[in-house]
Amino acid sequence: MKRTTKLLFVLACLCMPLILHAQKRDDSKYLAGAVPEVDGKVVFSKEFSIPGMSQDEIFERMQKWMQIRLKRNQNETSRIVFTDKEKGQVIGIGEEWIVFQSTALALDRTRVQYQLGAFCQPEACELRIEKIRYTYGEGRDQEKYMAEEWITDEYALNKSQTKLVRGLAKWRRKTVDFADALCAEAADALSAASIDQIIASTGEEETKEGNEQPVKAIVNAGPTVITSKKEVIQATPTGGQEQPKVTVATPVVTAQSATSPASNGYKETDPTQLTSDLIQVGSGKLVIVIGTDAFNMTMMTANAGGSLGKMSGKPVIYTILTPEQNHAPMDQADTYTVRFYPNGQEEPTVILECKKLPSQAPMEGQPRMYIGEILKAMVK
């Protein structure tokens, strides 16, 4: 009896650290909103802002990265299935393993199928991971699940959305981490010093369990401004050996050149002399830039367009957001810049620095218009 009691005590001591470890786990990264849905479908998406980079270069970087990344899966299923350089679209499909646990005694994993899409624009790119499916088990014991019925808030969270449902927790955690890793790799590809330096990670890195200080997932952290890495080759000392190449991180553009590229073929123009035909609905798009720090910019397209005009004798620019667009950054901004990209061109021909003027709030479900007094105008 004493021997049995002693054995149970030893086992309890051995298990106690694991129990305490589980109690300390913070799953806030994986709770409500961690798995976004669009029209009832799970769609992880990430917006990147890449000041100064053309649509063609963004497209080529994403195409090369996706080729390398999908090839890493080492199967015929994983490949690029569609490209359209003019529209800036690259679509691929992938199939690989997500490992839940790997020990000397057991291997718990699932095969995941997904669609990967890159949608490129001048100075911007959106990455989407969608159509996620799982195949769990081997042979006759295989079970197939869709992300929509397995990892969404409805199924994977308790009613109060404060905890993960046991049994589905591992699927949700690992899928969010998987999407996060893809976004991080895409960011690296966009910030590489050159297209030739784009690589994909080996896939051997595993997310450590029990992170006590989880951060919000990259994929759900809002737009990210990308900076490039510039390759610097040190001069070879006389009589010495060539020094190794050093890669340093530098912004693609400076804060000044982001809004006032006077040295890049632009001419400053009196705002009162701007003619309305410089910006016409249907002839191009308006991109709103909030902030002057290249590391903390917010860029968004006025999807409903806009136009030049005057109000109380002041030159103004009207920019209109569609009802479904996120308008919070514009609501909070006092100043911003508007860039006009004519159709088929990758550089703006008009750059306007503006001060936001009061405007009437729209009715629910209606487009939202902002009025900016033009303080400075650069025209190419």
Disulfide bonds with the S-S distance in Angstrom:
none
